[in-house]
Amino acid sequence: MNQRRLFIASCLALVVTAMIFALRGNVEDLVLNDPALGSFFKQSEAKADYAWISTMAFFGFAASILVTSPMLDALGMRNLLYLAFSLHIVGIVGFIMAPSYLVMYLSMLLAGFGNGLVEAVINPLIATMFPEEKTHKLNVLHSWWPGGLIIGGLLGYFMKHFGLHWQLQMGIILVPTLLYGILIFGQKFPPTERVASGISTGEMLKTALNPAFLLLLGCR
C-alpha cells in the first residue's frame, strides 16, 4: 500500500469536488446565453431551471454519503473510489456534451454522487492510514476543499475573462479527475479503522445512541 500516493489522490479528489462547485456556478450565465442550448431553458424560468441542475449536485452528494457510509466496509473503499472516479468522468463529460436539459440535469446528479462518494471514502481512508497523525493529515486533506475552490474560481475567472467557452471551463475539471484516477488505479487499500480495531458494525451503530452524541446532535 502506497500511503503517500493514496493521500495525494484523496487531496486531488477533494479538489475535483470543489472545482465542480466553483465552476458550475461560474458558467451559469454562459450556459444560459449559449444559443446552442436555447431549447434547454424556458426564457422566463431559465435561472430557476439552472438552479435545479445545481441542486442535483447537492442532492447526489448528500444521498451517496447517507447510503454508502454505513456500507463502506461491505462495498470496499477502493471500489467506491473507483465508482466516484467513473461518476465524475461521466457526470462532467455528460454535462459538457448534453443534448438536452434532462441529460444535463442527470449528469450533474451523477457528478454529485461522485462528490459524495469521495467524501464517504477519503475521511476513513486517511484516518486509517495515519492513525498516529490522524488530526494533522485530515486537516491537510480538508485544506484542499478551499484550495479547490480557489483553483476553480481563479481558473473560471481568467478563462471567462479571455472569452473561453463554458465547455472548456468545465472540461478543465477532467485534469485533476484523471490524475486521481491514475493514482488510485491498481492500489491496495487498507481495511477501515473500525475493522482494523475489531469493532463490529453493531457496536459502531450503538455509538449513535450515546447520550453525548444525541446531545451534540440536538445542539445542531
Secondary structure, DSSP 8 states (H G I E B T S, - for coil): --HHHHHHHHHHHHHHHHHHHHHHHHTHHHHHT-GGGTTTS-GGGHHHHHHHHHHHHHHHHHHHHHHHGGGHHHH-HHHHHHHHHHHHHHHHHHHHH-SSHHHHHHHHHHHHHHHHHHHHHHHHHHHHH-GGGHHHHHHHHHTHHHHHHHHHHHHHHHHHHTT--HHHHHHTTHHHHHHHHHHHTT------HHHHTT--HHHHHHGGG-HHHHHHHHH-
